[in-house]
Amino acid sequence: MDDACEILRQRPTYFKAMKATERKWGVPVHVQMAAIYQESKFIGNARTPHQFALGVIPMGRQSSAYGYSQALDGTWDEYQQEQRRFGAKRDRIGDATDFMGWYMSQSNQRLGISMNDAESQYLAYHEGRTGYANQSYLEKPWLVDVAAAIGRRSQMYAEQLSYCRR
């Protein structure tokens, strides 16, 4: 998980999907990789944990987040409608990266967040654009720490990718 070159060597379809998203939406591969690492650890059918009442009675999942991008049902539906991608699936890498590209592109347009700023893009992705604009993340020091780690991971992946592409 810490070697971008090895991840892409083992899963060439990931690189193809991320390059397509980079061309279409302008989100660099290393930013996509860092976000996907945080959201799902590159597990296509990742879900949030179950919640339990009294510690033992299952009550459903913490949220509707699913797939590589951990997209919520409502945001995924919005993406499918707006992009006319009704057959898109959250557990397909190409669809998940396209979704992330779409979301991050809108964060760039609406909030002015650079496509290379993995940390801020992640905060907007996690909190929603309104939450980001209202700086709701400042009330969550743990999230600020996670976003900083994503920024560092994105830089690490960028450096690695510059060498392995040669």
Buried (B, 14 or more C-beta within 10 A) or exposed (E): EEEBBEBBEEEEEBBBBBBBBBEEBBBBBBBBBBBBBBBBEBEBEBBBEEEEEEEEEEEEEEEBBBBBBBBBEEBBEBBBEEEEBEEBBBBBBBBBBBBBBBBBBBBBEEBEBEBBBBBBBBBBBBBBBEBBEEEBBEEBEEBBEBBBBBBEBBBBBBEBBEEBEE
